[in-house]
Amino acid sequence: MWWWERKAACVVVVLWWLLAADSVRGQISADGLRRLQQATVLIESGADRCSGVLISETGLIATAAHGVHGAVVRVRLADGQVRMATVAGRDEPGDTALLRLQRDADSDKLVCVPLGDSGDELAAGMSVFAAGFPARELRGNPAVLRAGVVKSAAAGVLRTTCQLTVGDSGGPLLDGKGRLVGMHRQIGAGVASNLHSTPAALRRLLQQASVTSAELPAVTTAVAIANVLQAGGPKEEQVRPHLSSLLQVVPATEAELAGSEHLWGWLVTDRLLALQMSAADPGTVYAVRSGNAGPLRLKLKQQSYLLDLAIYELVEGQLGDGVRPLVWRDQPVRLFEQVHSVSCKAGVDAFEVSAAGVVSRIDWNEPPVRPVLGAEAEEMNSSAGRRLRVIQTVPNSAAAGQLQAGDILAGADGVVLTNRRQFAELLGQRQPGDLLRLDVLRGEQLRRLTLRLGWNPGEQFEKSEYLDGRSGPVSERRTGFVGVLQHDIPVDPSACPQLLVDWQGLPVGLTISRRAREATLAIPAIAVQQLVRGKE
């Protein structure tokens, strides 16, 4: 008897450990989201690109009719394979198309998702998960995942809060049980106008194409993701203690303070604060206010262009009582984990925890984009040596209205400029959205200008950003990040860096940039800690 009791106790301990491990990972099932990502495909039809989803192991694909042109299209699978597919049916009123991959008889079975039962009803507030390939994404990148809830379901059309963008059309929408309940149909200005079609039209196409139930996966094969997202979010008492680490950073002198906006700084050690580098003027001396103490001066200790993060050190005085540095979660963020963003409004006592988001990329390198100053300069000899002289500026650029023909560029960010190659190398270390401090000699007067670098509208990341901006502002700095993670929570760029927490409210990183409508970038806790130690 004692042996069975001991065995039962061991089983209980093992089950408890598994449940505890799952609670650390978050409320979202990684297996369910992994299947969603693997079943999502990229469809190339002429010059158009859209998304689709595999609904059978034999290669049936559901997508949006408006993204399919002609009888044959190219399909890029999750593993990178590119195959041709034929159109097996179209339903224009339902904006649905059915494709069939051209495959060999001995081809391996494909990862797919089952259709939800036709009798299932989606109600407002139910959890849903979306996937797709944004148009700006380079070919070969995995599908981007998003979490949301149903806003309304009527007349064969769904509205959800999932963050969608150009290129997502035709991509899958799954419910919390892991079943296909819709496809992205219309990408609107905001989440309230994003529309998804229900599988009703798809079922008609399957019937017309004589597809039997034997070819489709059973509903019982679905891999659950999460039934209720918001119920698994952190509670106020779990998040509020972290706010003692958030401080307002302002220019140290009254002259600089006039008309300026404060910055957010997170206390990461007893005397070090983390700020967004592209938001801080490199020529400004900053201070922090804490409690009843006056402004306490800071000095720049460490910075990373790759993370857009600057570490400032408190050089005088002591912070007020109750101010504590952040205590990070001791486990790194996992792929497909549920996360939340913490933002402050009027002050540190008024905060808001976002709805749930999904981490769809970790250790992610966002491709760099060439920054543009918008000034043409020539080398010249002067009494002070070799220098750069401005010839002209480009309209609507960073330099327009700031620099003039004849200006001498004496220095940039404290570096003396002597030739065009040196200046080009310095700019090459920056990204669009970064601040650049220039020392400019105009006549006999030396001026110090701070310009925010721009970008070339023809660059890859700009192709659909104008549409993304209709659903809220995106960050000035959106490219060139290395080793960050990507999630789908929309944030206010002016409040970055925002604290990123898991579903239990434990800090796991700092959100640094709203990259696009469906893509927000965050610095993982381990990268912040390495920068604090002087490592990048």
DOLOBA-746318 format. One record per atom (N, C-alpha, C): x, y, z; residue in one letter. Coordinates in steps of 0.1 Angstrom, whole numbers, plus 5000, padded with zeros to 4 digits. Layout:
DOLOBA-746318
XYZa
...
//
This chain:
DOLOBA-746318
500849885000m
500050005000m
500950135000m
501950125008w
502850245009w
503450284996w
503750174988w
504350194975w
503450264965w
502150234965w
501150294957w
500950444961w
500950464975e
500750604980e
501950684975e
503150624976r
504350704973r
504350734958r
503950634950k
503850654935k
502850764932k
501650764938a
500650864936a
501151004939a
501851004950a
502451134955a
503451194944a
504251094938c
505151144928c
504451194916c
503351124912v
502551164901v
501951304903v
501551334915v
500951464918v
502051574917v
503251534922v
504351634921v
504751664907v
504751564898v
505051574884v
504051664877v
502751634880l
501651714874l
501751854879l
502051874891w
502152014896w
503252094889w
504352014887w
505552084881w
505252124866w
504452034859l
504152064846l
503152174845l
502252184854l
501252294854l
502052424858l
502952424867a
503752544871a
504552584859a
505152494852a
505952524840a
505152594829a
503852544827d
502952604817d
502552734822d
502352764835s
501952894839s
503052994837s
504352954837v
505453044834v
505453084819v
505152984811r
505153004797r
503953104793r
502953104800g
501853184797g
500553114794g
499453174792q
498153114790q
497953064776q
498853104766i
498653064753i
499452934750i
498852844743s
499452724739s
500452744728s
501752714730a
502752734719a
502552634708a
502052514711d
501752414701d
500652454691d
499652514697g
498552564689g
498952674679g
499752774684l
500152884676l
501252834666l
502052744670r
503052684660r
502352624648r
501252554651r
500552494640r
499952594631r
499352704637l
498852814629l
499852874620l
501052894626q
502152954618q
502552864606q
502652734609q
503152644599q
502052614588q
500852634591a
499752614582a
499452734573a
500052854577t
499852974569t
500852984557t
500353014546v
501153024534v
501153154527v
502153184519l
502253314512l
501853284497l
500953354491i
500453334478i
500953454469i
501553424458e
502053524448e
501253504435e
500553604432s
499653594420s
499953714411s
500753704401g
501153814393g
502053904402g
501754034403a
502454124411a
501854134425a
500754064427d
500054074440d
500553964450d
500453994462r
500753894473r
499653894483r
499353784488c
498353764499c
498653644507c
497853614517s
498053504526s
497053394524s
497253274528g
496253174528g
496553074539g
495752964539v
495952864550v
495652724544v
496452634548l
496252494544l
495152434553l
494152374546i
493052314553i
492952164551i
493952104545s
494051964543s
495551924542s
495851794546e
497251744545e
497651724531e
496651714522t
496951694508t
497151824499t
496951934505g
497352064498g
496152154495g
495052134501l
493952234498l
494252364506l
494052474500i
494352604506i
493152694504i
492752764515a
491752864515a
492353004516a
491853094508t
492353224508t
491253324503t
491653454501a
490653554497a
490653564482a
489453564476a
489353564461a
490053694455a
489953804462h
490453924456h
491953924455h
492653834461g
494153824460g
494653724450g
493753654443v
494053544434v
493753594420v
494753594411h
494453634397h
494953524388h
494153484379g
494553374369g
494153244375g
494553134367a
494152994371a
495252934379a
496552984379v
497652914385v
498453024393v
498752994406v
499553094414v
500753014420v
501653094426r
502753044433r
502453044448r
502852944455v
502552934469v
503952904477v
504252984486r
505452964495r
504952904508r
505452784511l
505052714523l
505952764535l
505552724547a
506252764559a
507652724559a
507952604553d
509352554553d
510252614542d
509652704534g
510452774524g
510152714510g
509552604509q
509352544496q
508352634488q
508552644475v
507652714466v
507052614456v
505752614455r
505052524446r
503952594439r
503552544428m
502452604421m
501152544426m
500052624424a
498752574429a
497752624418a
496752544416t
495652574407t
494352614415t
493552704408v
492352744415v
491252644413v
490752594424a
489752484424a
488352544425a
488252674429g
486952734430g
487052874435g
486052954432r
486053094436r
484553134440r
484453214450d
483153264454d
483353414456d
483053494446e
483353634446e
482453704457e
481153674458p
480453744469p
480953724483p
481453594485g
482053564498g
483453594499g
484053644488d
485553684487d
486353564492d
486153444487t
486853324491t
487253244479t
488453194479a
488953104468a
489552974474a
489452874467l
489952744471l
491052704461l
492252674466l
493352634458l
493752494461l
494452424451r
495052294453r
496452294449r
497352254458l
498752254455l
499052144445l
499952164436q
500452064427q
501551984434q
501251854437r
502251774445r
502451644439r
503551584442d
503851444438d
503051344447d
502851224442a
501951134449a
502651094462a
503951094463d
504651044475d
505051164484d
504451284482s
504851404490s
504351384504s
505151444513d
504851434527d
503551504530d
502851464541k
501651534545k
501951674550k
501051764548l
501351904552l
500651934565l
501152034572v
500552084585v
499352164581v
498152134587c
496952214583c
496152234596c
495052314594v
494152334605v
492752294601v
491952244610p
490552204607p
489552314607p
488552304599l
487452394599l
486552384611l
486152494616g
485152494627g
483852434623g
483152384632d
481752324629d
480852444625d
480052414615s
479152514609s
478152564619s
477852484629g
476952524639g
477452604651g
478852614651d
479452694662d
479152844661d
478852904671e
478653044671e
479753124678e
480253224671l
481253314677l
480553434684l
480953454696a
480253564704a
481353674707a
480853794709a
481753904712a
482553874725a
483853904725g
484653874736g
485453744735g
485153654726m
485853524724m
487253554719m
488153474723s
489553484718s
489753434704s
490453504696v
490753464683v
492253494680v
492853424670f
494253434667f
494353444651f
495153544647a
495353564633a
496753544629a
496953514616a
498253494610a
498253554596a
499453594591g
499553644577g
500953694574g
501153734561f
502353784557f
502253924553f
502654024561p
502554164557p
503354194545p
502854284536a
503454314523a
504854354524a
505254424535r
506554484536r
507654374540r
507154254544e
508054154549e
508854094537e
510154064540l
510954004530l
510553854529l
510553804517r
510253664514r
511153574522r
510553474528g
511253374536g
511053394551g
510553514555n
510253534569n
508953454573n
508853404586p
507653324590p
506453424591p
505353364591a
504053434592a
504053504606a
503453624606v
503353704618v
502053664625v
502053644638l
500953604646l
500353714654l
499053714656r
498353824664r
497253764672r
497053824683a
495953784692a
494853894693a
493653854695g
492553954696g
491253884701g
490253964701v
488953914705v
487853954695v
486753874695v
485753904685v
484954034690v
484754124681k
483954244683k
482454224680k
482254154668s
480954124664s
480954014654s
479853944652a
479753834642a
478353834637a
478153874624a
476853874618a
476953864603a
475953804597a
475753794583a
477053744576a
477753644582g
478853584575g
480153674576g
480153774584v
481253864585v
481653884600v
482953874603l
483453894616l
484254024617l
484154084629r
485054194632r
485754154645r
487154174644t
487954144656t
488954254659t
489654244670t
490654344674t
492054304669t
492154194661c
493454154656c
494054264648c
495354284649q
496054384642q
496454334628q
495754384618l
495954334604l
496554444595l
497254404584t
497754504575t
497754454561t
498254534552v
498354494538v
499154364536v
498554274529g
499254144526g
498654034535g
497954064545d
497253964554d
496053904547d
495453974537s
494253924531s
494353774528s
493253704532g
493253554529g
493853474540g
494553534550g
495153464560g
494153404570g
494553314579p
493553244587p
493253314600p
492053294605l
491553334618l
491153214626l
491753184637l
491453064645l
490753104658l
489853014663d
489353044676d
490252984687d
489852994699g
490652944710g
490852794710g
490052724703k
490152574702k
491052534691k
491552634683g
492452594672g
491752564659g
490552604657r
489752574645r
489652704636r
489652674623l
489552784614l
488152844614l
487952964618v
486653034619v
486453154610v
487553184602g
487453294593g
488753314586g
488653404575m
489853444567m
489753594566m
490953654566h
491053804565h
490453854552h
489553944552r
488853984540r
489154134537r
489054214547q
489254364544q
490154424555q
491154494551i
492054554560i
491654704561i
491054744572g
490554884574g
491554974580g
491055094582a
491955204589a
492255164603a
491255114610g
491555074624g
490954934626g
491254874638v
490854744641v
489354724640v
488554834643a
487154814642a
486654794628a
487454824618s
487054804604s
487754694597s
488454614605n
489054494599n
487954384598n
487754324587l
486754224585l
487354084581l
486653984586h
487053844582h
485753774577h
485953694567s
484853614562s
484753484570s
483553434572t
483353304578t
483553194568t
483753064573p
483952954564p
482752914555p
481652984556a
480452944549a
480652934534a
481253034528a
481553034514a
482552924511a
483552904519l
484552794517l
483852664517l
482852634525r
482152504526r
481452484512r
480852594507r
480252584494r
481252544483r
482352604483l
483452574473l
483852424475l
484052384487l
484452244489l
483452144483l
482152184485q
481152094480q
481152094465q
481252214459q
481352224444q
482552154438q
483652154446a
484852084441a
484851934444a
483751884450s
483551744454s
484651694463s
485051784473v
485951744483v
485151674494v
485551554497t
484851474508t
485451504521t
484651474532s
485151494545s
486351414549s
486551304541a
487751214544a
489051294541a
488951394531e
490251464528e
490451574538e
489451614545l
489651724555l
489951674569l
490751734577p
491051694590p
489751704599p
489651614608a
488451624618a
488651734627a
487551784632v
487651894642v
488351854655v
488351724658t
489051674670t
490551674668t
491051704656t
492551714655t
493051854658t
492151944661a
492552084664a
493352094677a
494352174677v
495252194688v
494852324695v
494352314707a
493852434714a
494852544716a
494452664716i
495452774718i
495152844731i
493952904733a
493552974745a
492053004744a
491252984754n
489853014753n
489553154757n
490253204767v
489953334772v
491253404775v
491653504766l
492953574768l
492853664780l
491853754780q
491953864790q
491853814804q
491253704806a
491153644820a
492453604825a
493453584816g
494753534820g
495753654822g
495253774821g
496153894822g
496553924836g
497654004838p
498054034851p
497054124858p
497054114871k
496154194880k
496954324884k
496154424888e
496654554892e
497754534903e
497454454913e
498354444924e
499654374920e
499654304908q
500954244903q
501754344896q
501154444890v
501854534881v
502254664889v
501454714898r
501654844904r
503054854911r
503554754917p
504954764923p
506054804913p
505854764901h
506854804891h
506954954888h
505855024891l
505855164887l
506755244896l
507255194907s
508255264915s
509555274908s
509755204897s
510955204889s
510855304877s
509655364875l
509455454864l
509655594868l
510555664862l
510855804866l
510755894854l
510456024857q
510356124846q
511756194845q
512256194833v
513556254830v
513356384822v
513956494827v
513756624820v
515156694819v
515256794810p
516456864809p
516856934822p
518156934825a
518556974838a
518457124840a
518457204830t
518457354832t
517057404828t
516757514835e
515357574832e
515257624818e
516357674812a
516257724798a
515957604789a
516557494791e
516257374782e
514857314785e
514457334798l
513157274802l
511957344796l
512057474793a
510957544788a
510457484775a
509257444774g
508657394762g
509057254758g
509857184766s
510257054763s
509356954770s
509356834764e
508556724770e
509456624778e
508856564788h
509656474796h
509856344789h
510856274793l
511056134788l
510756034799l
510555914796w
510455804805w
511755734807w
512055704820g
513255634823g
512955524833g
513455404830w
513155294839w
514455264848w
514355264861l
515455244869l
515855094869l
517055064864v
517454924862v
518454874872v
519054974879t
519854944891t
519655064901t
520355064912d
520055164922d
520355304916d
521255314906r
521655454901r
521655464886r
521155364879l
521155364864l
519755354859l
519455444848l
518155444842l
518355414827l
517355344822a
517255314808a
516255404800a
516755474790l
515955564782l
515955524768l
515055574760q
515055554745q
516055654740q
517055594733m
518155674728m
517755774718m
516855734708s
516555824697s
515555944702s
515055934714a
514256034720a
515056134728a
516256104732a
517056184740a
518056264731a
518056394733d
519056484726d
520456464731d
521356424723p
522756394727p
523456514733p
522956634730g
523656754735g
522956814748g
521956744753t
521256794765t
521656724777t
521856794788v
522156734801v
520756714808v
520556584812y
519256554818y
519356534833y
518156544839a
518056524853a
516756444856a
516656384868v
515456304871v
514856364884v
513556364884r
512856414896r
512356294904r
512556304917s
512156194926s
511756244939s
510456224942g
509956264955g
510056414957g
510356454969n
510456604972n
511856654968n
512756574964a
514056614960a
514056694947a
514956794946g
515056864934g
515656784922g
515756844911p
516356764899p
517656704902p
517856574900l
519156504902l
519756484889l
520956534887r
521556524874r
521956384870r
521956364856l
522356234851l
523456254841l
524156154838k
525156154827k
525056024819k
525356044806l
525255924798l
526455824801l
526155704803k
527155604806k
527355504795k
526255454789q
526355354779q
525155374769q
525355344756q
524255354747q
524455244736q
523355204730s
523355104719s
522555154708s
523155174696y
522355214684y
521555094680y
522054964682l
521354844678l
520054824685l
519954874698l
518754854706l
518054984708l
518555104703d
517955234706d
517755254721d
518755214729l
518655234743l
519855304749l
519655394758a
520755464764a
520655444779a
521755424786i
521855404800i
522455534806i
521655594815y
522155714822y
522355684836y
523355754842e
523755734856e
523455854864e
522955824876l
522755934886l
524055974892l
524456104890v
525756144894v
525756224907v
524556254913e
524456324925e
523156294932e
523156304945g
521956294953g
521456154954g
520356134961q
519756004963q
518256014958q
517755904953l
516455894949l
515455884961l
514255924959g
513255924970g
512955794976g
512355794988d
511955664994d
510955594985d
511055464985g
510055384978g
510455364963g
511455424958v
511955404945v
512855284944v
512455184936r
513155054935r
513455024920r
514654964918p
514954914904p
514054804900p
513854784887l
513054674882l
513654534886l
512854444889v
513254304891v
512754224880v
513654174871w
513254104859w
512853964862w
511953904854r
511653764855r
512953684852r
513253574859d
514453504858d
514453404846d
513453404838q
513453324826q
513253404814q
513853374803p
513753464791p
512353444784p
512053534776v
510753524768v
510853404759v
509653334758r
509553224749r
508753264737r
509053194726l
508253214714l
506753174716l
505853254711f
504453244712f
503953264726f
504653334735e
504253354748e
503253474748e
502353474758q
501453584760q
502053694768q
501953824763v
502653934770v
501654054770v
501954144779h
501154274780h
502154384781h
501654504777s
502454624778s
501854714789s
502754774797v
502354864808v
502655004804v
501655094802s
501855234799s
501255324809s
501955434811c
501455534821c
500855654813c
499855714820k
499155824813k
499555954820k
498756004829a
499056134835a
500256134844a
500556024851g
501656014860g
501855864863g
502855844872v
503155704876v
502055634883v
501155704889d
500055644896d
498855604887d
498855654875a
497855624865a
498455534854a
498155414854f
498755324844f
497655234837f
498055174826e
497155084819e
497854964814e
497254854816v
497854724811v
497054684798v
497854664788s
497254634775s
496554504775s
495754484764a
495154344762a
496354254758a
496054124757a
497054034755a
497654044741a
498954014740g
499654014727g
500353874726g
500953854715v
501653724712v
503053764707v
504053694713v
505453704708v
505553614696v
505753664685s
505853584673s
507353574667s
508253654673r
509653644669r
510553674682r
511553594683i
512553624694i
513953634687i
514853704694d
516253724688d
516153774674d
515253874671w
514953914658w
515854034654w
516354024642n
517154134636n
516354214626n
515854334629e
515054414620e
516054474609e
515854444596p
516854494586p
517054644587p
518354694586p
518554834586p
518154904573p
517855034574v
517555114563v
518455234563v
518855274551r
519755384550r
519155514555r
519755584564p
519255714569p
519555824558p
518655924558v
518856034548v
518856164556v
519956244554l
520056374560l
519456484551l
519656464538g
519056554528g
519856674525g
521256664526a
522156774524a
523256724515a
523656794505e
524756764496e
525956854500e
527056794503a
528256874508a
529456834500a
530356934499e
531656914492e
532856944502e
533956884499e
535156904507e
535857034503e
536457104513m
537057234510m
538157254520m
539157334517n
540257374526n
539857504533n
540157504546s
539857624554s
541057654563s
541057764570s
542157794579s
542257694590s
541057624593a
541057524603a
541357384598a
541657374585g
541957244579g
540857204569g
540857074566r
539857024557r
538457024563r
537457064556r
536157074561r
535057044550r
533857034555l
532657004546l
531857124545l
531457164532r
530657284530r
529357234523r
528157284528v
526857244522v
526757314509v
526357234499i
526057294486i
524557324484i
523757224488q
522257244487q
521557144496q
520357164499t
519557074507t
518357024499t
517756914503v
516656844496v
515356894503v
514356934495p
513056974501p
512456854509p
511756894520n
511056794529n
512056694535n
513256724537s
514256634543s
514556694557s
515356614564a
515756654578a
516556784577a
517356804567a
518256924565a
517457044561a
516357024554a
515557144548a
515157234560a
515457364558g
515057464568g
515957474579g
516957374580q
517857374591q
519257414586q
519657354575l
520957384569l
520757474557l
521857554554q
521757644542q
523057624534q
522957654521a
524057654512a
525157744518a
526357694519g
527457774524g
527857734539g
526957664545d
527157624559d
528357534559d
529257544570i
530357454572i
529957354582i
530057224579l
529757124589l
531057094596l
531157154608a
532357144616a
532457014624a
531256954628g
531356834636g
529956774637g
529956644640a
528656564642a
528856474654a
527856494664d
527956424676d
529256424683d
529856544683g
531156564689g
532356524681g
532156464669v
533356424661v
533556534650v
534856574649v
535256674639v
535156614625v
534456684616l
534256634602l
535356694593l
535956604585t
537056644576t
536856604562t
535956504559n
535756454545n
534456384544n
534056374532r
532656314529r
532656164533r
533756094531r
533655954534r
533555934549r
534156014557q
534056004572q
532656034576q
531956134570f
530656164573f
529656054569f
529955994557a
529055884553a
529155764562a
530355734567e
530455624577e
529755654590e
529855784594l
529155814606l
527655804605l
527055844593l
525655834591l
525255684589l
526155604584g
525855464582g
525655394595g
526155444606q
525955384619q
524555424625q
523855514619r
522555564624r
521455494616r
520155524621q
518955474614q
518055584612q
517055574603p
516055674602p
515355694615p
515155814619g
514555844632g
515455874643g
516755844641d
517855884651d
518056034651d
518456084662l
518856234663l
520356244660l
520656354653l
522056384649l
522356524653l
523356544661r
523756674666r
524856724657r
524656844650l
525656904641l
526157034646l
527457054645d
528057184648d
528257244635d
527557364633v
527557424620v
528157564621v
529057604612l
529657734612l
528957814600l
528157914604r
527457994594r
527958134596r
528758174586g
529458294587g
530458294598g
530358384608e
531258384619e
530658314631e
529458264630q
528658214641q
528658064641q
528958004653l
528857864654l
527557824660l
526857744653r
525457694657r
525457544660r
524657504669r
524557364673r
523057324669r
522957234660l
521657194655l
521457044658l
520157014661t
519856874663t
518756834653t
519056744644l
518156704633l
517856554635l
516556524631r
516156384631r
516256324617r
517056224616l
517356174602l
516056114596l
515956124583g
514756074576g
515155944568g
514255914558w
514455794551w
514055814536w
514355724528n
513955724514n
512655654513n
511555714508p
510255654507p
510255524499p
511255504490g
511355384482g
511855264489g
512355284501e
512855164509e
511755064512e
512154944515q
511254834516q
510154864528q
510654904539f
509754914551f
508655024549f
508855114539e
507955224537e
506755194528e
506755074522k
505755054512k
504355044517k
504155004529s
502855004535s
502655074548s
503755144552e
503655214565e
502655334565e
502455394553y
501455494553y
500055444557y
499755324552l
498455264556l
498455224571l
499555184576d
499655144590d
499355264599d
499855374595g
499755494603g
498355544606g
497455494597r
496055534599r
495455464612r
496055364617s
495555304629s
496255344642s
497055454640g
497855504652g
499255534648g
499855624655p
501255654651p
502255544653p
503255534643v
504355444644v
505555524649v
506555454653s
507755524659s
508655584648s
509355694651e
510355754642e
511455654638e
511955584649r
512955484646r
512255344646r
512355274634r
511655144632r
512555044626r
513855074624t
514654974616t
516054964623t
516754854619g
518154844624g
518354784637g
517254734643f
517354664657f
517954524655f
518654484665v
519354354665v
519054284679v
518654154677g
518454074689g
517154114698g
516154174691v
514954214699v
513854104697v
512754124703l
511554034701l
510454114695l
509554044688q
508454114682q
507154064687q
506254154691h
504854124695h
503854214688h
502654194690d
501554264682d
500754364690d
501354404702i
500554504710i
500854644705i
499854724701p
500054864697p
500454944709p
501455034707v
501855124718v
501955264713v
501955354723d
502155494720d
503655524719d
504155554707p
505655574706p
506255674716p
505455784719s
505955884728s
506155834742s
505655724746a
505755664759a
506755554760a
507555534749c
508555434750c
509755484757c
510555394764p
510255244764p
509155214775p
508255124770q
507255074779q
507654934785q
507154914797l
507454784803l
506654674797l
507354564794l
506654444788l
506654334799l
505454284802v
505254184813v
504654064808v
504753954815d
504053834811d
502653834817d
501953724816w
500553724820w
500353724835w
501553704842q
501553714857q
502053854862q
502353934852g
502854074856g
504354084858g
505053974855l
506553974857l
507254044846l
508154144848p
508854214837p
509654124829p
509554134816v
510354044807v
511154124796v
510854264795g
511554344786g
511054484785g
511554564776l
511154704774l
510754714759l
509454754757t
509054784743t
509654914739t
510354914727i
511155034723i
510555094711i
509755024702s
509355084690s
508055024684s
507155104680r
506055044673r
506455044658r
506854924654r
507554904641r
506454924630r
505354874632a
504254884622a
502954854629a
501954844621r
500554824627r
500454694634r
501154584629e
501054454635e
502354414642e
503354494642a
504654454647a
505254564656a
505454524669t
506054614679t
507254544684t
508354614686l
509654554689l
509954584704l
510554484711a
510854504725a
512254444728a
512954514737i
514254464741i
514154364752i
514554244750p
514454144761p
515254184773p
514854134785a
515454174797a
516954144797a
517354034792i
518753994792i
519654094784i
519054154773a
519854244766a
519954374773a
518954414781v
519054534789v
520154514800v
520154404806q
521054374816q
522554374811q
522754324799q
524054314793q
524554454790q
523654544785l
523954684782l
524354754795l
523654724806v
523954784819v
525354754823v
525754624820r
527154584823r
528154624813r
527754704804g
528754754794g
528954664782g
528054574780k
528154484769k
527054504759k
527354494746e
526254514736e
526054394728e
//
